[in-house]
Amino acid sequence: MFRFKYIIAIMLCLLLVGCSTGSPKDKPVNSGKSSSINVVTSITPLADIITNIGGDKVQVSALIKPGNDPHDYEPTPEDAKKLSAAAVFFANGVGEEPYLTKLVKNAGAPNTKIVTLSDGLEIIGKGSTDSDYAQSGNPHLWLDVKNVQAYAKKIRDTLSLAAPEDSAYFSANADKYLGELEQLDKDITAKIQSIPPADRRMIVFHDAWPYFTKRYGLQNLKPVVKHSDSEPSAKEYAELITYIKEQKVKAVFAEAGFNPKLVKQLAQDTGVAFVNNLYDDTVAENGPATTYIKMMEVNADTIVKALK
């Protein structure tokens, strides 16, 4: 009798264990955290977009830290080391990463997949002689939320190829984020439409805003500087003052990551409002603009407050 009871006890124990753990085929595909995909990108807005798709299954590193000017960036040996360990480098393209070919060579990273997010999208400004972007076109496509929706889909597809076992997870994250981007696009459109049509005109520090102004119905008058690494001549500066007064511009906008001194002086010399900061090449390290969506919300609110 004792032996019979002992056998019954063992069988019950095994049954309970089996019920609590379940068979492998009954478990959700993404029930546990899989090995992270190591991803590198150039700027923080892109890093945040990638993080929203990759979630906890992707480790994302931006070469250029929050608040820094990407035009001044020079790769370091540490950056080459990051790239050599990455499965994917997400580049914006259109001249945003002029250092990339050299960095890839120095990193010795033959297995790192380079994905250019802007491929296949409409490029503004190619051939222009008024900015840095005459040869490649203007790289700031992410300031149009519709372009970022295309970026998100490309990121989803790339990560799914890198980790097929997690493709459902990436797709679910992408669907959620695409919905948030759709709402963001509608919100920005509504906010900008609240500005009187005659006042929807912008003077910004550098030529980063043609995608934003085209999408949301603003007039991108001209940048304060034609080239981000040089100031206007005395003649150009005097002409800019005259132009701002003639156009009855309400405000001039400085941008995060760039020295605001010149824009502030221009505001004083023209008697218009000085606005600091708009976010384009970087998210904020802290405060209200620490993600791509938040920075775009801040941009829209800042522009409306200055021009309405």
C-alpha positions as CSV (number, residue, x, y, z in Angstrom):
1,M,0.0,0.0,0.0
2,F,2.8,2.4,0.9
3,R,4.5,1.7,-2.5
4,F,1.2,2.3,-4.3
5,K,0.7,5.7,-2.6
6,Y,4.3,6.7,-3.3
7,I,3.8,6.0,-7.1
8,I,0.5,8.0,-7.1
9,A,2.3,10.9,-5.4
10,I,5.1,10.9,-8.0
11,M,2.6,10.8,-10.8
12,L,0.6,13.7,-9.3
13,C,3.8,15.7,-8.9
14,L,4.8,15.1,-12.6
15,L,1.3,16.1,-13.7
16,L,1.4,19.4,-11.8
17,V,4.9,20.2,-13.1
18,G,3.7,19.5,-16.7
19,C,0.7,21.8,-16.2
20,S,2.7,24.6,-14.8
21,T,5.4,24.7,-17.5
22,G,3.5,23.6,-20.6
23,S,4.9,22.0,-23.7
24,P,7.2,24.0,-25.9
25,K,4.7,24.1,-28.8
26,D,2.1,25.7,-26.5
27,K,4.3,28.7,-25.6
28,P,4.0,32.1,-27.3
29,V,6.8,32.7,-29.9
30,N,8.0,35.8,-28.0
31,S,7.4,34.7,-24.5
32,G,11.0,35.3,-23.5
33,K,13.6,37.9,-24.5
34,S,15.6,36.7,-27.4
35,S,19.2,37.7,-28.1
36,S,19.4,41.4,-28.8
37,I,20.2,42.7,-32.3
38,N,23.1,45.2,-32.1
39,V,22.2,48.2,-34.1
40,V,24.0,51.5,-34.8
41,T,22.7,54.7,-36.4
42,S,23.9,58.2,-36.9
43,I,21.6,60.7,-35.1
44,T,19.3,60.5,-32.1
45,P,16.0,61.0,-33.9
46,L,16.7,57.9,-35.9
47,A,17.8,56.0,-32.8
48,D,14.5,56.7,-31.1
49,I,12.5,55.6,-34.2
50,I,14.5,52.3,-34.3
51,T,13.9,51.7,-30.6
52,N,10.2,52.0,-31.0
53,I,10.2,49.2,-33.6
54,G,12.9,47.0,-32.0
55,G,11.8,47.3,-28.4
56,D,13.8,45.2,-25.9
57,K,15.1,42.9,-28.6
58,V,17.4,45.6,-30.1
59,Q,20.3,47.5,-28.6
60,V,20.5,50.8,-30.4
61,S,23.5,53.2,-30.3
62,A,23.6,56.7,-32.0
63,L,27.1,57.9,-33.0
64,I,26.1,61.5,-32.4
65,K,24.9,62.3,-28.8
66,P,21.8,64.4,-28.0
67,G,22.4,68.1,-28.4
68,N,25.4,67.8,-30.7
69,D,25.8,69.1,-34.2
70,P,26.1,66.3,-36.7
71,H,27.9,68.6,-39.2
72,D,30.9,68.7,-36.8
73,Y,31.0,65.0,-36.2
74,E,34.3,63.1,-36.7
75,P,34.3,59.3,-36.1
76,T,36.4,58.0,-33.2
77,P,38.1,54.6,-32.8
78,E,35.3,53.8,-30.3
79,D,32.7,54.5,-33.0
80,A,34.5,52.1,-35.4
81,K,34.4,49.5,-32.6
82,K,30.7,50.0,-32.2
83,L,30.1,49.6,-36.0
84,S,32.3,46.4,-36.2
85,A,30.0,44.8,-33.5
86,A,26.8,45.9,-35.2
87,A,24.5,43.6,-37.2
88,V,22.9,46.6,-38.9
89,F,23.8,50.3,-39.4
90,F,20.7,52.4,-40.3
91,A,21.9,55.4,-42.3
92,N,19.6,58.3,-43.2
93,G,21.5,58.8,-46.5
94,V,21.3,61.9,-48.7
95,G,24.6,63.1,-47.4
96,E,23.7,63.0,-43.7
97,E,26.6,60.5,-43.1
98,P,29.5,61.7,-45.3
99,Y,31.9,59.8,-43.0
100,L,30.2,56.4,-43.4
101,T,32.4,54.9,-46.2
102,K,35.6,55.7,-44.3
103,L,34.1,54.5,-41.0
104,V,33.0,51.2,-42.4
105,K,36.5,50.7,-43.9
106,N,38.2,51.6,-40.6
107,A,35.8,49.4,-38.6
108,G,36.6,46.3,-40.8
109,A,32.9,45.3,-40.5
110,P,32.2,43.1,-43.6
111,N,29.1,41.5,-41.8
112,T,27.4,44.8,-40.8
113,K,24.4,45.4,-43.1
114,I,24.1,49.0,-44.2
115,V,20.5,50.1,-44.7
116,T,19.7,53.6,-46.1
117,L,16.3,54.7,-44.8
118,S,15.7,57.4,-47.4
119,D,16.2,55.2,-50.4
120,G,13.1,55.4,-52.7
121,L,11.7,58.6,-51.2
122,E,11.4,62.0,-52.8
123,I,14.5,64.2,-52.2
124,I,14.2,68.0,-52.1
125,G,16.9,70.5,-53.0
126,K,19.2,68.6,-55.3
127,G,21.1,71.0,-57.5
128,S,20.3,74.0,-55.2
129,T,23.2,76.5,-54.9
130,D,21.8,78.2,-51.7
131,S,22.8,75.6,-49.1
132,D,25.1,72.7,-48.2
133,Y,22.9,70.3,-50.1
134,A,23.5,71.1,-53.8
135,Q,25.0,67.7,-54.6
136,S,23.0,65.2,-52.7
137,G,19.8,67.0,-51.9
138,N,18.5,67.9,-48.4
139,P,18.8,65.0,-46.0
140,H,16.2,66.1,-43.3
141,L,13.4,63.8,-44.6
142,W,12.5,62.8,-41.0
143,L,10.9,66.3,-40.4
144,D,8.0,65.1,-42.6
145,V,6.2,62.5,-40.5
146,K,5.0,60.6,-43.7
147,N,8.7,59.9,-44.5
148,V,9.2,58.5,-41.0
149,Q,6.3,56.1,-41.6
150,A,8.3,54.8,-44.5
151,Y,11.4,54.6,-42.4
152,A,9.5,52.6,-39.7
153,K,8.4,50.0,-42.3
154,K,11.9,49.6,-43.6
155,I,13.3,49.2,-40.0
156,R,10.6,46.6,-39.3
157,D,11.4,44.6,-42.4
158,T,15.2,44.8,-41.8
159,L,14.9,43.7,-38.2
160,S,12.6,40.9,-39.2
161,L,15.2,39.6,-41.6
162,A,17.9,39.8,-39.0
163,A,15.7,37.9,-36.4
164,P,12.9,36.0,-38.1
165,E,11.8,34.5,-34.9
166,D,10.9,37.9,-33.6
167,S,9.2,39.2,-36.8
168,A,5.7,39.2,-35.2
169,Y,7.0,41.3,-32.3
170,F,8.6,43.8,-34.7
171,S,5.4,44.0,-36.8
172,A,3.2,44.6,-33.7
173,N,5.5,47.4,-32.5
174,A,5.6,48.9,-36.0
175,D,1.8,48.8,-36.3
176,K,1.5,50.6,-32.9
177,Y,4.1,53.2,-33.8
178,L,2.7,53.8,-37.3
179,G,-0.6,54.6,-35.6
180,E,1.1,57.1,-33.3
181,L,2.9,58.7,-36.3
182,E,-0.4,59.0,-38.1
183,Q,-2.0,60.9,-35.2
184,L,1.2,63.0,-34.9
185,D,0.9,64.0,-38.6
186,K,-2.8,65.0,-38.1
187,D,-2.0,67.0,-34.9
188,I,0.8,69.0,-36.6
189,T,-1.3,69.7,-39.6
190,A,-4.1,71.0,-37.4
191,K,-1.8,73.2,-35.3
192,I,-0.1,74.8,-38.3
193,Q,-3.4,75.5,-39.9
194,S,-4.3,77.6,-36.9
195,I,-1.7,80.1,-38.0
196,P,-3.1,82.9,-40.3
197,P,-2.0,82.1,-43.8
198,A,-0.1,85.3,-44.3
199,D,2.0,84.5,-41.2
200,R,3.0,80.9,-42.2
201,R,6.6,82.0,-43.1
202,M,9.8,80.8,-41.5
203,I,13.4,82.1,-41.2
204,V,15.5,79.4,-39.7
205,F,19.2,79.1,-38.9
206,H,20.1,76.5,-41.5
207,D,18.4,74.8,-44.4
208,A,16.9,71.8,-42.5
209,W,13.1,72.6,-42.9
210,P,11.9,72.2,-46.5
211,Y,10.3,68.8,-45.9
212,F,8.5,70.1,-42.8
213,T,7.3,73.3,-44.5
214,K,6.2,71.5,-47.6
215,R,4.2,68.9,-45.7
216,Y,2.5,71.2,-43.3
217,G,1.8,74.3,-45.4
218,L,4.5,76.8,-44.3
219,Q,6.7,78.9,-46.5
220,N,10.4,78.2,-46.0
221,L,11.7,81.7,-46.8
222,K,15.5,81.3,-46.4
223,P,18.0,80.2,-43.9
224,V,20.2,82.6,-41.9
225,V,23.3,80.7,-43.1
226,K,23.8,79.1,-46.6
227,H,26.4,76.8,-45.2
228,S,26.3,75.5,-41.6
229,D,30.0,76.0,-41.0
230,S,30.1,79.7,-42.1
231,E,28.4,82.9,-41.3
232,P,26.9,85.3,-43.9
233,S,29.1,88.1,-45.1
234,A,28.4,91.7,-44.0
235,K,26.6,92.3,-47.3
236,E,24.5,89.1,-47.0
237,Y,23.6,90.0,-43.4
238,A,22.5,93.5,-44.4
239,E,20.4,92.0,-47.2
240,L,18.8,89.5,-44.8
241,I,17.8,92.3,-42.4
242,T,16.1,94.2,-45.2
243,Y,14.4,91.0,-46.4
244,I,13.0,90.1,-43.0
245,K,11.6,93.7,-42.6
246,E,10.1,93.6,-46.1
247,Q,8.5,90.2,-45.6
248,K,7.1,91.3,-42.2
249,V,8.5,88.1,-40.7
250,K,7.3,87.6,-37.1
251,A,10.2,85.5,-35.7
252,V,13.6,84.0,-36.5
253,F,14.3,80.5,-35.2
254,A,17.5,79.0,-33.7
255,E,18.0,75.3,-33.7
256,A,19.2,72.8,-31.0
257,G,22.8,71.7,-31.6
258,F,23.8,75.0,-33.2
259,N,25.1,78.2,-31.6
260,P,22.1,80.6,-31.3
261,K,24.3,83.8,-31.1
262,L,23.9,84.9,-34.8
263,V,20.1,84.3,-34.8
264,K,19.7,86.2,-31.6
265,Q,21.6,89.1,-33.0
266,L,19.5,89.0,-36.1
267,A,16.3,89.2,-34.0
268,Q,17.7,92.3,-32.2
269,D,18.7,94.0,-35.4
270,T,15.3,93.4,-37.1
271,G,13.1,93.8,-34.0
272,V,11.4,90.4,-34.5
273,A,11.0,87.6,-31.9
274,F,13.9,85.3,-31.2
275,V,12.9,81.7,-30.8
276,N,15.2,79.0,-29.3
277,N,15.1,75.9,-29.8
278,L,13.7,74.1,-32.8
279,Y,14.8,70.4,-33.0
280,D,15.9,68.9,-36.3
281,D,19.2,66.9,-36.2
282,T,18.9,65.9,-32.5
283,V,16.4,65.1,-29.8
284,A,16.9,66.8,-26.4
285,E,19.0,65.1,-23.7
286,N,16.3,65.9,-21.1
287,G,13.1,68.0,-21.0
288,P,10.0,67.8,-23.3
289,A,11.7,66.8,-26.6
290,T,13.5,63.6,-25.7
291,T,11.9,61.4,-28.4
292,Y,11.2,61.9,-32.1
293,I,7.4,62.3,-31.5
294,K,7.9,64.7,-28.6
295,M,10.4,66.8,-30.5
296,M,8.0,67.1,-33.4
297,E,5.2,68.1,-31.0
298,V,7.5,70.7,-29.5
299,N,8.5,72.0,-32.9
300,A,4.9,72.5,-33.9
301,D,3.9,74.1,-30.7
302,T,6.9,76.5,-30.8
303,I,6.2,77.5,-34.4
304,V,2.5,78.2,-33.7
305,K,3.3,80.2,-30.6
306,A,5.8,82.4,-32.5
307,L,3.8,82.9,-35.7
308,K,0.1,82.9,-34.6
